[in-house]
Amino acid sequence: MTREHYIPFNKEFLLEQQVASFSEDPNKADDFKRLFDIIEHYFHYEAFNLNRNLKQHYALFDPDLSLREREGFVGKSDFNVFKATLLTVLEQGNYRRIDQETLDKAINDSDLIGLTLSIDFNAFKDYELYVRGHHKAKEKVKKWIFWKKEIEIEYYDRVMIYLNYNEQDYLSENKVKLGKMPIDPGTIALKIFKRVPKNDLETIFPNAIPRMSARDKLFFWVPGIGGGISLLSTTVIPALIGMYGAYQSGEAIDLLNSKASLNQGLIALGILSLYLFRQYSNFVNKKIKYSKILSDSLYFKNLGNNSGAFYSLLNSSEEEVLKETILAYTFLYRSDKPLTAKELDTQIESWFSTTLQTDLDFNVKDALSKLKNIGLGIETNGKWQVIALDKALVTIDELWDNVFEYNKK
């Protein structure tokens, strides 16, 4: 299991955990809360600027806008700026990109639906999936008619999919179908989902089409063709040939044996047809199950689409930055000596492991960078310390007061 930078606790909980260390001095605890209240407002202001930047440079590619609305952003929206800003937000929110090997494994394996999905990747100039957080849960899956097996499924807590669609000329030339979901060529779709099975990642692609798996085809075509040919060649066809030959020669037809042989063959064909119908029904049922999963994803697991996804991403990004800053400042403040980045990283990860029974890879580099940028962290010869709490309040207050400088001469 990959150790993540993501901190699976909300900022209020972590703040209270750190405030508890100042329980012997209520005034200091209050100052600590005030400090991070101002820091939170400042980070919220930074997130607002990121949101405004994202919306402006995404507008030209937003499938939720009409063609006329998008044309108004020609020359105003820059794809490279949009992509760089989006990656910044994802990095700050501690999302990580899914590699192609993991996606290919999900396409080939399925934990829940047992169905092969076909995705025409020619529809996209490029596509990317980003995930954050994971957990495991027990699920019951149907194996046979009356038997369900309990298996352990690994889920991603959050998944964002980025789909950059090709232009219309390319789609037409390559006869690419976009699936049932209407979307304009040349646009970029963004979607965020919660609780997505790791081995069913492909289900969130809008142009995923259910296909018979190799196993389904094997159980359908081999008995169908083999059994059909065998029955026809050994029972039905010989009986019909015998009856036709007797008719041509004027001989008496042995109706009893001919009918018995013919009936046996037809009954066997009927049984074979029922078997094939059952196999096909299993495939149809899997398609229905897939449709149910898709409906659940759209109505219950979908957290945001296109520009609406920015708010979810920015909220999580803002929280992660604040949590990292809270932890880095508190641990450095409580230390009786300056710490290296590695020492601070070890202390925080050990605290999570022993106090909260959580194994994570704390993003100490980003936390220290943020402390330095807001004037609270000082690095000397590779060792870090923070300014005193009373001075930190003054420093962060000045930073916030100087966000706008219209009143200065």
Secondary structure, 3 states (H helix, E strand, C coil): CCCCCCCCCCHHHHHHHHHHHHCCCHHHHHHHHHHHHHHHHHHHHHHHHHHHHHHHHHHHHCCCCCHHHHHCCCCCCCHHHHHHHHHHHHHHCCCEECCHHHHHHHHHCCCCCCCEEECCHHHEEEEEEEEEEEEEEEEEEECCCCCEEEEEEEEEEEEEEEEEECCHHHHHHCCCCCCCCCCCCCCEEEEEEEEEEHHHHHHHCCCCEEECCHHHHHHHHHHHHHHHHHHHHHHHHHHHHHHHHHHHHCCCCCHHHHHHHHHHHHHHHHHHHHHHHHHHHHHHHHHHHHHHHHHHHHHHHEEEEHHHHHHHHHHHHHHHHHHHHHHHHHHHHHCCCCEEHHHHHHHHHHHHHHHCCCCCCCCHHHHHHHHHHCCCEEEECCEEEECCHHHHHHHHHHHHHCCCCCCCC
